[in-house]
Protein backbone atom coordinates (compact mmCIF):
# COMPACT_ATOMS: atom_id res chain seq x y z
CA UNK A 1 0.00 0.00 0.00
CA UNK A 2 2.38 2.75 -1.10
CA UNK A 3 0.66 6.12 -0.84
CA UNK A 4 1.54 8.21 -3.87
CA UNK A 5 -0.51 10.69 -5.84
CA UNK A 6 0.47 11.23 -9.48
CA UNK A 7 0.21 14.59 -11.19
CA UNK A 8 -3.36 15.14 -12.30
CA UNK A 9 -2.15 15.60 -15.87
CA UNK A 10 0.23 12.60 -15.85
CA UNK A 11 -0.75 9.33 -14.18
CA UNK A 12 1.83 6.80 -15.33
CA UNK A 13 3.64 4.66 -12.80
CA UNK A 14 5.91 1.69 -13.29
CA UNK A 15 5.63 -1.28 -10.96
CA UNK A 16 8.66 -3.50 -10.72
CA UNK A 17 9.52 -6.55 -8.68
CA UNK A 18 12.22 -6.56 -6.04
CA UNK A 19 13.00 -9.98 -4.71
CA UNK A 20 9.47 -11.13 -5.55
CA UNK A 21 7.79 -8.22 -3.74
CA UNK A 22 6.18 -5.25 -5.44
CA UNK A 23 7.46 -1.77 -4.87
CA UNK A 24 6.53 1.43 -6.63
CA UNK A 25 9.01 3.25 -8.84
CA UNK A 26 8.50 6.62 -10.40
CA UNK A 27 8.12 6.03 -14.10
CA UNK A 28 11.04 7.26 -16.23
CA UNK A 29 8.54 8.97 -18.54
CA UNK A 30 7.65 11.36 -15.71
CA UNK A 31 11.11 12.86 -16.21
CA UNK A 32 10.78 13.06 -19.99
CA UNK A 33 11.22 16.60 -21.23
CA UNK A 34 12.54 17.80 -17.88
CA UNK A 35 15.90 19.46 -17.52
CA UNK A 36 18.48 17.63 -15.41
CA UNK A 37 18.06 20.31 -12.75
CA UNK A 38 14.31 19.77 -12.53
CA UNK A 39 14.46 15.96 -12.60
CA UNK A 40 16.88 15.98 -9.68
CA UNK A 41 15.07 18.56 -7.55
CA UNK A 42 12.65 17.64 -4.77
CA UNK A 43 10.44 19.56 -2.36
CA UNK A 44 10.66 18.02 1.11
CA UNK A 45 7.75 18.63 3.50
CA UNK A 46 7.24 17.21 6.99
CA UNK A 47 4.68 17.44 9.79
CA UNK A 48 1.99 19.38 7.95
CA UNK A 49 -0.62 18.49 10.64
CA UNK A 50 -3.56 19.51 8.49
CA UNK A 51 -6.95 19.55 10.24
CA UNK A 52 -10.35 19.23 8.66
CA UNK A 53 -11.12 22.74 9.91
CA UNK A 54 -8.98 25.10 7.84
CA UNK A 55 -9.28 27.79 10.50
CA UNK A 56 -7.94 25.63 13.33
CA UNK A 57 -4.98 27.16 15.19
CA UNK A 58 -2.58 25.03 17.27
CA UNK A 59 0.42 26.37 19.20
CA UNK A 60 -0.32 29.78 17.72
CA UNK A 61 -0.17 28.47 14.16
CA UNK A 62 -2.74 28.04 11.42
CA UNK A 63 -1.50 24.88 9.73
CA UNK A 64 -3.55 25.43 6.57
CA UNK A 65 -2.01 28.85 6.00
CA UNK A 66 1.48 27.39 6.38
CA UNK A 67 0.86 24.60 3.89
CA UNK A 68 -0.63 27.03 1.37
CA UNK A 69 2.48 29.19 1.71
CA UNK A 70 4.99 26.38 1.15
CA UNK A 71 2.99 25.05 -1.80
CA UNK A 72 3.04 28.48 -3.44
CA UNK A 73 6.78 28.72 -2.86
CA UNK A 74 7.44 25.29 -4.38
CA UNK A 75 5.30 26.14 -7.40
CA UNK A 76 7.08 29.45 -7.89
CA UNK A 77 10.45 27.81 -8.52
CA UNK A 78 11.84 27.64 -11.98
CA UNK A 79 12.39 24.89 -12.71
CA UNK A 80 9.86 23.32 -10.36
CA UNK A 81 10.78 20.29 -8.26
CA UNK A 82 10.15 16.93 -9.91
CA UNK A 83 8.29 15.55 -6.87
CA UNK A 84 7.10 16.37 -3.38
CA UNK A 85 8.02 14.00 -0.55
CA UNK A 86 6.12 14.31 2.73
CA UNK A 87 7.76 12.82 5.82
CA UNK A 88 4.64 11.98 7.78
CA UNK A 89 2.22 13.51 10.27
CA UNK A 90 0.15 14.72 7.36
CA UNK A 91 -2.93 14.98 9.61
CA UNK A 92 -3.48 17.01 12.78
CA UNK A 93 -3.74 14.51 15.66
CA UNK A 94 -6.00 11.53 15.00
CA UNK A 95 -5.73 11.18 11.22
CA UNK A 96 -9.42 11.91 10.73
CA UNK A 97 -11.17 11.60 7.38
CA UNK A 98 -11.84 15.34 7.36
CA UNK A 99 -8.13 16.04 7.81
CA UNK A 100 -7.27 14.07 4.69
CA UNK A 101 -10.12 15.57 2.68
CA UNK A 102 -8.76 19.03 3.42
CA UNK A 103 -5.19 17.89 2.71
CA UNK A 104 -6.25 16.51 -0.68
CA UNK A 105 -7.85 19.82 -1.58
CA UNK A 106 -4.86 21.86 -0.44
CA UNK A 107 -2.26 19.86 -2.38
CA UNK A 108 -4.19 19.87 -5.65
CA UNK A 109 -2.18 22.84 -7.04
CA UNK A 110 0.98 20.73 -6.72
CA UNK A 111 -0.57 17.95 -8.75
CA UNK A 112 -1.99 20.24 -11.42
CA UNK A 113 1.44 21.86 -11.47
CA UNK A 114 2.93 18.55 -12.58
CA UNK A 115 4.36 17.28 -9.31
CA UNK A 116 3.62 13.80 -7.93
CA UNK A 117 3.35 13.58 -4.15
CA UNK A 118 4.64 10.71 -2.03
CA UNK A 119 3.76 10.20 1.62
CA UNK A 120 5.49 8.54 4.53
CA UNK A 121 3.28 8.03 7.60
CA UNK A 122 3.72 9.47 11.07
CA UNK A 123 2.21 8.85 14.47
CA UNK A 124 -0.65 11.31 13.88
CA UNK A 125 -1.72 9.56 10.67
CA UNK A 126 -4.20 6.75 10.15
CA UNK A 127 -3.40 4.26 7.39
CA UNK A 128 -6.92 3.18 6.55
CA UNK A 129 -8.37 6.69 6.44
CA UNK A 130 -5.46 8.07 4.44
CA UNK A 131 -5.73 5.28 1.89
CA UNK A 132 -9.49 5.69 1.58
CA UNK A 133 -9.56 9.49 1.32
CA UNK A 134 -6.29 10.40 -0.37
CA UNK A 135 -5.80 7.39 -2.61
CA UNK A 136 -9.42 6.23 -2.98
CA UNK A 137 -8.34 2.65 -2.32
CA UNK A 138 -6.34 2.37 -5.56
CA UNK A 139 -2.91 1.69 -4.09
CA UNK A 140 -1.22 -1.58 -4.91
CA UNK A 141 -0.63 -4.27 -2.33
CA UNK A 142 2.36 -3.54 -0.16
CA UNK A 143 5.34 -5.88 0.11
CA UNK A 144 5.18 -5.17 3.85
CA UNK A 145 1.81 -6.22 5.21
CA UNK A 146 0.04 -3.43 7.07
CA UNK A 147 2.67 -0.81 6.18
CA UNK A 148 3.04 1.83 3.45
CA UNK A 149 6.45 1.60 1.76
CA UNK A 150 7.54 3.27 -1.45
CA UNK A 151 10.66 3.09 -3.61
CA UNK A 152 11.19 5.91 -6.09
CA UNK A 153 13.74 5.61 -8.86
CA UNK A 154 15.09 9.00 -9.92
CA UNK A 155 18.02 9.86 -12.22
CA UNK A 156 20.72 10.32 -9.57
CA UNK A 157 19.41 8.39 -6.55
CA UNK A 158 16.76 5.98 -5.34
CA UNK A 159 14.46 7.14 -2.55
CA UNK A 160 12.94 4.68 -0.06
CA UNK A 161 10.02 5.88 2.08
CA UNK A 162 9.40 3.80 5.20
CA UNK A 163 6.41 3.55 7.53
CA UNK A 164 7.14 4.10 11.24
CA UNK A 165 3.50 4.57 12.31
CA UNK A 166 2.80 2.18 15.18
CA UNK A 167 -0.42 3.48 16.76
CA UNK A 168 -2.25 6.64 15.76
CA UNK A 169 -1.64 9.47 18.26
CA UNK A 170 0.92 7.41 20.17
CA UNK A 171 4.30 9.13 20.02
CA UNK A 172 7.04 6.46 19.48
CA UNK A 173 7.58 4.96 16.03
CA UNK A 174 7.99 1.32 15.07
CA UNK A 175 9.19 -0.20 11.80
CA UNK A 176 8.91 -3.86 12.76
CA UNK A 177 11.04 -6.87 11.84
CA UNK A 178 9.20 -7.53 8.57
CA UNK A 179 9.79 -4.00 7.26
CA UNK A 180 13.45 -4.03 8.31
CA UNK A 181 13.91 -7.37 6.54
CA UNK A 182 12.23 -6.01 3.42
CA UNK A 183 14.47 -2.93 3.54
CA UNK A 184 17.57 -5.12 3.77
CA UNK A 185 16.42 -7.12 0.72
CA UNK A 186 15.82 -3.95 -1.29
CA UNK A 187 19.20 -2.46 -0.33
CA UNK A 188 20.98 -5.68 -1.25
CA UNK A 189 19.63 -5.22 -4.79
CA UNK A 190 19.85 -1.43 -5.07
CA UNK A 191 23.58 -0.82 -5.37
CA UNK A 192 23.91 0.98 -8.69
CA UNK A 193 22.93 4.41 -7.31
CA UNK A 194 23.03 6.32 -4.04
CA UNK A 195 20.03 5.59 -1.82
CA UNK A 196 18.18 8.13 0.33
CA UNK A 197 15.87 6.81 3.05
CA UNK A 198 12.97 8.82 4.47
CA UNK A 199 10.99 7.94 7.59
CA UNK A 200 8.85 9.99 9.94
CA UNK A 201 10.39 9.27 13.33
CA UNK A 202 13.77 10.64 14.34
CA UNK A 203 16.58 8.40 15.62
CA UNK A 204 16.29 8.19 19.39
CA UNK A 205 18.56 5.94 21.44
CA UNK A 206 17.10 6.74 24.87
CA UNK A 207 15.75 3.81 26.96
CA UNK A 208 12.20 5.15 26.51
CA UNK A 209 12.30 6.81 23.11
CA UNK A 210 9.74 9.24 21.77
CA UNK A 211 11.30 8.76 18.34
CA UNK A 212 12.13 5.55 16.52
CA UNK A 213 12.18 2.48 18.74
CA UNK A 214 14.54 0.51 16.46
CA UNK A 215 17.07 3.31 16.08
CA UNK A 216 20.11 1.05 16.50
CA UNK A 217 18.74 -1.60 14.15
CA UNK A 218 17.97 0.92 11.41
CA UNK A 219 21.25 2.82 11.67
CA UNK A 220 23.25 -0.43 11.71
CA UNK A 221 21.40 -1.65 8.62
CA UNK A 222 21.83 1.58 6.69
CA UNK A 223 25.49 1.96 7.67
CA UNK A 224 26.21 -1.57 6.45
CA UNK A 225 25.00 -0.60 2.97
CA UNK A 226 27.44 2.03 1.73
CA UNK A 227 25.18 3.15 -1.09
CA UNK A 228 22.83 4.63 1.53
CA UNK A 229 23.95 8.22 1.84
CA UNK A 230 21.29 9.92 3.97
CA UNK A 231 18.44 9.29 6.38
CA UNK A 232 15.79 12.02 6.35
CA UNK A 233 13.11 12.32 9.03
CA UNK A 234 10.75 14.68 10.85
CA UNK A 235 8.72 14.19 14.04
CA UNK A 236 10.80 16.44 16.30
CA UNK A 237 9.77 19.70 14.56
CA UNK A 238 13.46 20.59 14.46
CA UNK A 239 15.87 21.49 11.65
CA UNK A 240 19.36 20.04 11.88
CA UNK A 241 22.02 18.18 9.93
CA UNK A 242 24.35 15.65 11.57
CA UNK A 243 26.27 12.46 10.80
CA UNK A 244 26.29 8.83 11.87
CA UNK A 245 29.48 7.29 10.51
CA UNK A 246 29.23 8.04 6.76
CA UNK A 247 25.46 8.52 6.89
CA UNK A 248 24.02 12.04 6.74
CA UNK A 249 21.12 12.58 9.16
CA UNK A 250 18.68 15.26 7.98
CA UNK A 251 16.04 16.38 10.48
CA UNK A 252 13.42 18.16 8.38
CA UNK A 253 11.57 21.17 9.81
CA UNK A 254 7.82 21.04 10.37
CA UNK A 255 5.58 22.85 7.93
CA UNK A 256 3.15 23.35 10.83
CA UNK A 257 4.06 24.61 14.30
CA UNK A 258 7.37 24.44 16.15
CA UNK A 259 8.08 23.04 19.62
CA UNK A 260 10.99 25.28 20.56
CA UNK A 261 11.39 29.05 20.52
CA UNK A 262 13.33 30.21 17.51
CA UNK A 263 13.02 26.89 15.67
CA UNK A 264 12.31 27.39 11.96
CA UNK A 265 9.26 25.91 10.33
CA UNK A 266 8.93 25.61 6.59
CA UNK A 267 10.21 23.26 3.90
CA UNK A 268 13.44 22.13 2.23
CA UNK A 269 14.42 22.38 -1.43
CA UNK A 270 16.68 19.40 -2.19
CA UNK A 271 18.80 19.26 -5.34
CA UNK A 272 20.72 16.09 -6.11
CA UNK A 273 24.18 16.12 -7.62
CA UNK A 274 26.26 13.19 -8.81
CA UNK A 275 28.41 13.52 -5.69
CA UNK A 276 25.86 14.73 -3.14
CA UNK A 277 22.82 16.84 -2.40
CA UNK A 278 22.26 20.55 -1.79
CA UNK A 279 19.58 21.50 0.75
CA UNK A 280 18.03 24.95 1.02
CA UNK A 281 15.79 25.82 3.97
CA UNK A 282 12.74 27.98 3.26
CA UNK A 283 11.21 29.31 6.48
CA UNK A 284 7.61 30.33 7.00
CA UNK A 285 8.94 33.39 8.80
CA UNK A 286 11.20 35.15 6.31
CA UNK A 287 12.75 37.09 9.20
CA UNK A 288 14.14 33.90 10.70
CA UNK A 289 17.95 34.15 10.42
CA UNK A 290 18.12 30.64 8.99
CA UNK A 291 15.79 31.38 6.08
CA UNK A 292 17.67 30.57 2.89
CA UNK A 293 20.31 28.50 4.70
CA UNK A 294 22.14 26.23 2.26
CA UNK A 295 23.78 22.96 3.28
CA UNK A 296 25.87 20.94 0.85
CA UNK A 297 26.04 17.23 1.60
CA UNK A 298 28.81 15.27 -0.09
CA UNK A 299 28.65 11.53 -0.59
CA UNK A 300 31.60 9.68 0.83
C-alpha positions in Angstrom: 0.0 0.0 0.0 2.4 2.7 -1.1 0.7 6.1 -0.8 1.5 8.2 -3.9 -0.5 10.7 -5.8 0.5 11.2 -9.5 0.2 14.6 -11.2 -3.4 15.1 -12.3 -2.1 15.6 -15.9 0.2 12.6 -15.8 -0.7 9.3 -14.2 1.8 6.8 -15.3 3.6 4.7 -12.8 5.9 1.7 -13.3 5.6 -1.3 -11.0 8.7 -3.5 -10.7 9.5 -6.5 -8.7 12.2 -6.6 -6.0 13.0 -10.0 -4.7 9.5 -11.1 -5.6 7.8 -8.2 -3.7 6.2 -5.3 -5.4 7.5 -1.8 -4.9 6.5 1.4 -6.6 9.0 3.2 -8.8 8.5 6.6 -10.4 8.1 6.0 -14.1 11.0 7.3 -16.2 8.5 9.0 -18.5 7.6 11.4 -15.7 11.1 12.9 -16.2 10.8 13.1 -20.0 11.2 16.6 -21.2 12.5 17.8 -17.9 15.9 19.5 -17.5 18.5 17.6 -15.4 18.1 20.3 -12.8 14.3 19.8 -12.5 14.5 16.0 -12.6 16.9 16.0 -9.7 15.1 18.6 -7.6 12.6 17.6 -4.8 10.4 19.6 -2.4 10.7 18.0 1.1 7.8 18.6 3.5 7.2 17.2 7.0 4.7 17.4 9.8 2.0 19.4 8.0 -0.6 18.5 10.6 -3.6 19.5 8.5 -7.0 19.6 10.2 -10.4 19.2 8.7 -11.1 22.7 9.9 -9.0 25.1 7.8 -9.3 27.8 10.5 -7.9 25.6 13.3 -5.0 27.2 15.2 -2.6 25.0 17.3 0.4 26.4 19.2 -0.3 29.8 17.7 -0.2 28.5 14.2 -2.7 28.0 11.4 -1.5 24.9 9.7 -3.5 25.4 6.6 -2.0 28.9 6.0 1.5 27.4 6.4 0.9 24.6 3.9 -0.6 27.0 1.4 2.5 29.2 1.7 5.0 26.4 1.1 3.0 25.1 -1.8 3.0 28.5 -3.4 6.8 28.7 -2.9 7.4 25.3 -4.4 5.3 26.1 -7.4 7.1 29.5 -7.9 10.4 27.8 -8.5 11.8 27.6 -12.0 12.4 24.9 -12.7 9.9 23.3 -10.4 10.8 20.3 -8.3 10.2 16.9 -9.9 8.3 15.6 -6.9 7.1 16.4 -3.4 8.0 14.0 -0.5 6.1 14.3 2.7 7.8 12.8 5.8 4.6 12.0 7.8 2.2 13.5 10.3 0.2 14.7 7.4 -2.9 15.0 9.6 -3.5 17.0 12.8 -3.7 14.5 15.7 -6.0 11.5 15.0 -5.7 11.2 11.2 -9.4 11.9 10.7 -11.2 11.6 7.4 -11.8 15.3 7.4 -8.1 16.0 7.8 -7.3 14.1 4.7 -10.1 15.6 2.7 -8.8 19.0 3.4 -5.2 17.9 2.7 -6.3 16.5 -0.7 -7.9 19.8 -1.6 -4.9 21.9 -0.4 -2.3 19.9 -2.4 -4.2 19.9 -5.7 -2.2 22.8 -7.0 1.0 20.7 -6.7 -0.6 18.0 -8.8 -2.0 20.2 -11.4 1.4 21.9 -11.5 2.9 18.5 -12.6 4.4 17.3 -9.3 3.6 13.8 -7.9 3.3 13.6 -4.1 4.6 10.7 -2.0 3.8 10.2 1.6 5.5 8.5 4.5 3.3 8.0 7.6 3.7 9.5 11.1 2.2 8.8 14.5 -0.7 11.3 13.9 -1.7 9.6 10.7 -4.2 6.7 10.2 -3.4 4.3 7.4 -6.9 3.2 6.5 -8.4 6.7 6.4 -5.5 8.1 4.4 -5.7 5.3 1.9 -9.5 5.7 1.6 -9.6 9.5 1.3 -6.3 10.4 -0.4 -5.8 7.4 -2.6 -9.4 6.2 -3.0 -8.3 2.7 -2.3 -6.3 2.4 -5.6 -2.9 1.7 -4.1 -1.2 -1.6 -4.9 -0.6 -4.3 -2.3 2.4 -3.5 -0.2 5.3 -5.9 0.1 5.2 -5.2 3.9 1.8 -6.2 5.2 0.0 -3.4 7.1 2.7 -0.8 6.2 3.0 1.8 3.5 6.4 1.6 1.8 7.5 3.3 -1.5 10.7 3.1 -3.6 11.2 5.9 -6.1 13.7 5.6 -8.9 15.1 9.0 -9.9 18.0 9.9 -12.2 20.7 10.3 -9.6 19.4 8.4 -6.5 16.8 6.0 -5.3 14.5 7.1 -2.5 12.9 4.7 -0.1 10.0 5.9 2.1 9.4 3.8 5.2 6.4 3.6 7.5 7.1 4.1 11.2 3.5 4.6 12.3 2.8 2.2 15.2 -0.4 3.5 16.8 -2.2 6.6 15.8 -1.6 9.5 18.3 0.9 7.4 20.2 4.3 9.1 20.0 7.0 6.5 19.5 7.6 5.0 16.0 8.0 1.3 15.1 9.2 -0.2 11.8 8.9 -3.9 12.8 11.0 -6.9 11.8 9.2 -7.5 8.6 9.8 -4.0 7.3 13.4 -4.0 8.3 13.9 -7.4 6.5 12.2 -6.0 3.4 14.5 -2.9 3.5 17.6 -5.1 3.8 16.4 -7.1 0.7 15.8 -4.0 -1.3 19.2 -2.5 -0.3 21.0 -5.7 -1.3 19.6 -5.2 -4.8 19.8 -1.4 -5.1 23.6 -0.8 -5.4 23.9 1.0 -8.7 22.9 4.4 -7.3 23.0 6.3 -4.0 20.0 5.6 -1.8 18.2 8.1 0.3 15.9 6.8 3.0 13.0 8.8 4.5 11.0 7.9 7.6 8.8 10.0 9.9 10.4 9.3 13.3 13.8 10.6 14.3 16.6 8.4 15.6 16.3 8.2 19.4 18.6 5.9 21.4 17.1 6.7 24.9 15.8 3.8 27.0 12.2 5.2 26.5 12.3 6.8 23.1 9.7 9.2 21.8 11.3 8.8 18.3 12.1 5.6 16.5 12.2 2.5 18.7 14.5 0.5 16.5 17.1 3.3 16.1 20.1 1.0 16.5 18.7 -1.6 14.2 18.0 0.9 11.4 21.3 2.8 11.7 23.2 -0.4 11.7 21.4 -1.6 8.6 21.8 1.6 6.7 25.5 2.0 7.7 26.2 -1.6 6.5 25.0 -0.6 3.0 27.4 2.0 1.7 25.2 3.2 -1.1 22.8 4.6 1.5 23.9 8.2 1.8 21.3 9.9 4.0 18.4 9.3 6.4 15.8 12.0 6.3 13.1 12.3 9.0 10.7 14.7 10.8 8.7 14.2 14.0 10.8 16.4 16.3 9.8 19.7 14.6 13.5 20.6 14.5 15.9 21.5 11.7 19.4 20.0 11.9 22.0 18.2 9.9 24.4 15.7 11.6 26.3 12.5 10.8 26.3 8.8 11.9 29.5 7.3 10.5 29.2 8.0 6.8 25.5 8.5 6.9 24.0 12.0 6.7 21.1 12.6 9.2 18.7 15.3 8.0 16.0 16.4 10.5 13.4 18.2 8.4 11.6 21.2 9.8 7.8 21.0 10.4 5.6 22.9 7.9 3.1 23.3 10.8 4.1 24.6 14.3 7.4 24.4 16.2 8.1 23.0 19.6 11.0 25.3 20.6 11.4 29.0 20.5 13.3 30.2 17.5 13.0 26.9 15.7 12.3 27.4 12.0 9.3 25.9 10.3 8.9 25.6 6.6 10.2 23.3 3.9 13.4 22.1 2.2 14.4 22.4 -1.4 16.7 19.4 -2.2 18.8 19.3 -5.3 20.7 16.1 -6.1 24.2 16.1 -7.6 26.3 13.2 -8.8 28.4 13.5 -5.7 25.9 14.7 -3.1 22.8 16.8 -2.4 22.3 20.5 -1.8 19.6 21.5 0.8 18.0 24.9 1.0 15.8 25.8 4.0 12.7 28.0 3.3 11.2 29.3 6.5 7.6 30.3 7.0 8.9 33.4 8.8 11.2 35.2 6.3 12.7 37.1 9.2 14.1 33.9 10.7 18.0 34.2 10.4 18.1 30.6 9.0 15.8 31.4 6.1 17.7 30.6 2.9 20.3 28.5 4.7 22.1 26.2 2.3 23.8 23.0 3.3 25.9 20.9 0.9 26.0 17.2 1.6 28.8 15.3 -0.1 28.7 11.5 -0.6 31.6 9.7 0.8 
